[in-house]
Amino acid sequence: MASRIALVTGCSSGIGLVTAQRLAQRAKEPLIVYATMRNMSKKDQLEAAAGNTLNKTLFIRELDVTKEKTIVETVSHILDTHGQIDVLVNNAGISGINIAEVTSISTFKKMFDVNFFGVVRMTQEVIPHMKGRRSGRIINISSLSGIMGVMFYDMYGSTKFALEGFSECLAMSLRHSNVWVSNVQPGPVETDVLTNPDVSDVLLQQMDDPRVDDKTREMYRMIWKRRETMLTVAGGAQTASEIVDVVEEAVDSERPHLRYQTSEKSRKLTAERFKQGAPWFTDPSGDDVTGDYFLNS
């Protein structure tokens, strides 16, 4: 059987790097992986991790999820070379905490452009191909912040809430074409996403903004330094490898869940959060999101 082909975004470090490495190197049914990143000057870590799979089952390409041209070129190259894309992992993202009243709309838009519209762009590019083959997996790296609010995560959380809504709606129609959408929902992860210079330098400066009241500044400083609120709620930070265990489950499942929590604590939190949810959503895995509620009511 021919190898499956995977396209993974945001592979310079963290979850994306480990996902690309794991899928390309695993002993049982390794995939041919196109690992992409915006800044190719950061490819050294992935090249080292790839080892002897580099340019055999793991290929590194430049792709910026905010640039349509790079998306079209990469997808076209893969289809021209292999004739298929079986798995899309939308991992590219930026994070950071912020104070809403002093965060510029342009900063909000920048985070949405990567975390939400980047996923939409990538997904739009592969949907026609996957529907035509009646086969595909679209796996989005979401967050617990996409289903529950966390202090000072209103910008990042809102991008993930939007991603959750997009994925839930899309999953209903694509299942009829045997294309499965899954959201992996980590809590805190031991990666450097929170220190991404695209946003972190701007957000750190908000502590000293004269428009911020003293109480808010005190709380913001505490959360910025320790970020213990999220760590405590979610039961501690996980490693990127633990998250990729769940990604791999979604890749291999015959009928993947819509939602995958990445720890027992987060599964309990999610179940509690949606206990009084919509009538078509009573299972935290999302398996009951089929669209039948709307088709038959």
C-alpha positions as CSV (number, residue, x, y, z in Angstrom):
1,M,0.0,0.0,0.0
2,A,1.3,3.4,-0.9
3,S,2.4,5.7,1.9
4,R,-0.1,8.3,3.1
5,I,0.9,11.9,2.6
6,A,0.7,14.5,5.5
7,L,1.1,18.2,5.4
8,V,2.0,19.8,8.7
9,T,2.2,23.6,9.4
10,G,4.3,25.4,12.1
11,C,7.1,22.8,12.3
12,S,10.1,24.9,13.4
13,S,9.6,23.8,17.1
14,G,7.2,22.3,19.6
15,I,4.1,20.3,18.6
16,G,4.6,20.8,14.9
17,L,8.2,19.6,14.9
18,V,7.4,16.5,17.0
19,T,4.4,15.7,14.8
20,A,6.4,15.8,11.6
21,Q,9.2,13.8,13.2
22,R,6.9,11.2,14.7
23,L,4.8,10.6,11.6
24,A,7.8,10.3,9.3
25,Q,9.9,8.1,11.5
26,R,7.4,5.6,13.1
27,A,8.1,1.9,12.5
28,K,4.5,1.1,11.6
29,E,3.2,2.8,8.4
30,P,5.4,5.9,8.3
31,L,3.9,8.7,6.4
32,I,5.5,11.0,3.8
33,V,5.5,14.3,5.7
34,Y,5.8,17.8,4.3
35,A,6.8,19.8,7.3
36,T,6.4,23.5,6.7
37,M,7.4,26.7,8.5
38,R,7.3,30.4,7.9
39,N,10.9,31.1,8.6
40,M,13.3,28.7,7.0
41,S,16.2,30.0,9.0
42,K,14.7,28.0,11.9
43,K,14.8,24.6,10.1
44,D,18.0,23.4,11.8
45,Q,16.3,21.8,14.8
46,L,13.9,19.9,12.5
47,E,16.7,18.8,10.2
48,A,18.6,17.4,13.1
49,A,15.5,15.6,14.4
50,A,14.7,14.2,11.0
51,G,18.0,12.3,10.8
52,N,18.1,9.8,7.9
53,T,14.4,10.5,7.1
54,L,15.3,13.9,5.8
55,N,14.3,14.2,2.1
56,K,13.1,10.6,2.2
57,T,9.9,10.6,4.3
58,L,10.3,14.1,5.7
59,F,10.5,17.1,3.5
60,I,10.8,20.7,4.7
61,R,9.2,23.5,2.8
62,E,8.5,27.2,3.4
63,L,4.9,28.0,4.0
64,D,3.3,31.0,5.7
65,V,-0.3,30.4,6.6
66,T,-1.0,34.2,6.2
67,K,0.3,34.1,2.6
68,E,-2.0,32.5,0.0
69,K,0.8,32.1,-2.6
70,T,2.9,29.9,-0.3
71,I,-0.1,27.7,0.5
72,V,-1.2,27.2,-3.1
73,E,2.4,26.5,-4.2
74,T,3.0,23.9,-1.4
75,V,-0.3,22.1,-1.9
76,S,0.1,22.1,-5.7
77,H,3.7,20.7,-5.3
78,I,2.5,17.8,-3.1
79,L,-0.4,16.9,-5.4
80,D,1.8,17.1,-8.5
81,T,4.4,14.9,-6.9
82,H,2.2,12.4,-5.1
83,G,-1.3,12.8,-6.4
84,Q,-2.8,13.0,-2.9
85,I,-2.9,14.6,0.5
86,D,-4.3,12.3,3.2
87,V,-3.7,14.3,6.4
88,L,-3.5,18.0,7.1
89,V,-2.3,19.1,10.5
90,N,-3.0,22.8,11.2
91,N,-0.5,23.5,13.9
92,A,0.9,27.0,13.1
93,G,-0.1,29.5,15.8
94,I,1.0,32.3,18.1
95,S,-0.1,32.9,21.6
96,G,0.2,35.5,24.4
97,I,-1.8,37.1,27.2
98,N,-3.1,40.6,26.8
99,I,-5.1,43.4,28.5
100,A,-8.1,43.9,26.3
101,E,-8.6,47.7,26.7
102,V,-5.0,48.5,25.6
103,T,-4.6,45.9,22.9
104,S,-4.8,47.4,19.4
105,I,-7.2,46.0,16.8
106,S,-4.2,45.3,14.6
107,T,-2.7,43.0,17.2
108,F,-6.0,41.2,17.5
109,K,-6.1,40.9,13.7
110,K,-2.6,39.6,13.6
111,M,-3.3,36.7,16.0
112,F,-6.6,35.9,14.2
113,D,-4.8,35.9,10.8
114,V,-2.5,33.2,12.0
115,N,-4.6,31.1,14.4
116,F,-7.9,31.2,12.7
117,F,-7.7,32.5,9.1
118,G,-4.5,30.5,8.6
119,V,-6.5,27.3,9.4
120,V,-9.3,28.4,7.1
121,R,-6.9,29.1,4.2
122,M,-5.2,25.7,4.6
123,T,-8.4,23.8,4.9
124,Q,-10.0,25.5,1.9
125,E,-7.0,24.5,-0.2
126,V,-7.3,20.7,0.6
127,I,-11.1,20.2,0.9
128,P,-11.8,19.9,-2.9
129,H,-9.1,17.2,-3.2
130,M,-10.1,15.3,-0.1
131,K,-13.8,15.4,-1.1
132,G,-12.9,14.2,-4.6
133,R,-11.1,11.2,-3.2
134,R,-13.7,10.7,-0.5
135,S,-10.9,10.4,2.1
136,G,-9.0,12.8,4.4
137,R,-8.1,13.9,7.9
138,I,-8.0,17.5,8.9
139,I,-6.5,17.9,12.4
140,N,-6.4,21.3,14.1
141,I,-4.3,22.1,17.1
142,S,-6.9,23.9,19.2
143,S,-6.8,24.6,22.9
144,L,-8.7,24.3,26.2
145,S,-8.8,28.1,25.8
146,G,-11.2,27.5,22.9
147,I,-13.9,26.1,25.1
148,M,-13.4,27.9,28.4
149,G,-12.3,31.4,29.2
150,V,-9.0,32.1,31.1
151,M,-8.0,35.4,32.6
152,F,-6.1,37.6,30.1
153,Y,-6.3,35.0,27.3
154,D,-9.2,36.9,25.7
155,M,-7.3,37.5,22.4
156,Y,-5.8,34.0,22.1
157,G,-8.9,32.3,23.5
158,S,-11.2,34.1,21.0
159,T,-9.1,32.8,18.1
160,K,-9.5,29.3,19.5
161,F,-13.2,29.7,20.2
162,A,-13.5,30.7,16.5
163,L,-11.5,27.7,15.4
164,E,-13.8,25.4,17.5
165,G,-16.9,26.8,15.9
166,F,-15.5,26.6,12.4
167,S,-14.4,23.0,12.9
168,E,-17.7,21.8,14.5
169,C,-19.7,23.3,11.6
170,L,-17.4,22.0,8.9
171,A,-17.2,18.5,10.4
172,M,-21.0,18.0,9.9
173,S,-20.8,18.3,6.2
174,L,-17.4,16.8,5.5
175,R,-18.2,13.5,7.3
176,H,-20.6,12.8,4.4
177,S,-17.6,12.8,2.1
178,N,-15.5,10.6,4.5
179,V,-13.4,13.6,5.4
180,W,-12.9,13.9,9.2
181,V,-12.2,17.1,11.1
182,S,-10.6,16.8,14.5
183,N,-9.6,19.4,17.1
184,V,-6.8,18.5,19.5
185,Q,-7.3,20.5,22.7
186,P,-4.1,20.8,24.8
187,G,-3.9,22.8,28.0
188,P,-0.4,24.3,28.7
189,V,2.4,22.7,26.8
190,E,6.1,22.9,27.3
191,T,6.9,24.9,24.1
192,D,8.1,28.4,23.3
193,V,4.8,29.5,21.7
194,L,4.2,32.0,24.5
195,T,7.5,33.7,23.8
196,N,7.0,34.2,20.1
197,P,8.4,37.7,19.3
198,D,5.6,38.4,16.9
199,V,3.3,39.2,19.8
200,S,5.0,38.7,23.2
201,D,7.1,41.9,23.2
202,V,4.0,44.0,22.5
203,L,1.9,42.3,25.1
204,L,4.7,42.5,27.8
205,Q,4.8,46.2,27.4
206,Q,1.1,46.5,28.4
207,M,2.1,46.1,32.0
208,D,3.6,49.6,32.0
209,D,0.8,51.2,29.9
210,P,-0.4,54.3,31.9
211,R,-4.0,53.5,30.9
212,V,-4.0,50.3,32.9
213,D,-5.4,50.5,36.4
214,D,-3.3,49.3,39.3
215,K,-5.3,46.2,40.1
216,T,-5.3,45.0,36.5
217,R,-1.6,45.6,36.3
218,E,-1.0,43.6,39.5
219,M,-3.0,40.7,38.2
220,Y,-1.5,40.8,34.7
221,R,2.1,40.8,36.1
222,M,1.3,37.8,38.2
223,I,-0.2,35.8,35.3
224,W,2.6,36.9,33.0
225,K,5.3,35.7,35.4
226,R,3.8,32.5,36.5
227,R,0.9,31.6,34.3
228,E,-0.1,29.3,37.1
229,T,-3.8,29.8,36.7
230,M,-3.9,27.9,33.5
231,L,-1.4,25.3,34.7
232,T,-3.4,24.6,37.9
233,V,-6.8,24.4,36.1
234,A,-5.5,22.0,33.4
235,G,-3.4,19.9,35.8
236,G,0.1,21.0,34.7
237,A,2.0,21.4,31.5
238,Q,2.3,18.5,29.1
239,T,5.1,17.8,26.7
240,A,4.8,18.2,23.0
241,S,5.3,14.4,22.7
242,E,2.2,13.8,24.8
243,I,0.1,16.0,22.5
244,V,1.4,14.2,19.4
245,D,0.3,10.9,20.9
246,V,-3.2,12.3,20.5
247,V,-2.5,13.7,17.1
248,E,-1.3,10.3,16.0
249,E,-4.5,8.7,17.3
250,A,-6.6,11.0,15.1
251,V,-4.4,10.3,12.1
252,D,-4.9,6.5,12.5
253,S,-8.5,6.3,13.6
254,E,-11.0,5.0,11.1
255,R,-13.6,7.3,12.6
256,P,-11.7,10.1,14.4
257,H,-13.4,12.2,17.1
258,L,-14.2,15.8,16.5
259,R,-12.6,16.7,19.8
260,Y,-9.6,15.2,21.5
261,Q,-8.7,16.3,25.0
262,T,-5.1,15.5,25.9
263,S,-5.3,14.5,29.6
264,E,-7.8,13.0,32.0
265,K,-8.1,16.3,33.9
266,S,-8.9,18.2,30.7
267,R,-11.5,15.6,29.7
268,K,-13.3,16.1,33.0
269,L,-13.2,19.9,32.6
270,T,-14.6,19.6,29.0
271,A,-17.4,17.3,30.1
272,E,-18.4,19.7,32.9
273,R,-18.1,22.7,30.6
274,F,-20.6,21.2,28.1
275,K,-22.9,19.4,30.5
276,Q,-25.6,21.9,29.6
277,G,-24.5,22.3,26.0
278,A,-26.4,22.3,22.7
279,P,-28.8,19.3,22.1
280,W,-26.4,18.0,19.4
281,F,-23.4,18.1,21.7
282,T,-23.6,16.0,24.9
283,D,-20.4,14.0,24.4
284,P,-17.0,15.7,25.0
285,S,-15.4,13.7,22.2
286,G,-17.8,15.4,19.7
287,D,-18.9,12.1,18.2
288,D,-22.5,13.1,18.3
289,V,-21.9,16.2,16.1
290,T,-23.2,14.7,12.8
291,G,-25.6,17.3,11.5
292,D,-28.5,14.9,11.8
293,Y,-30.2,17.3,14.4
294,F,-30.5,19.9,11.7
295,L,-31.4,17.5,8.8
296,N,-34.1,15.7,10.7
297,S,-35.7,18.5,12.8
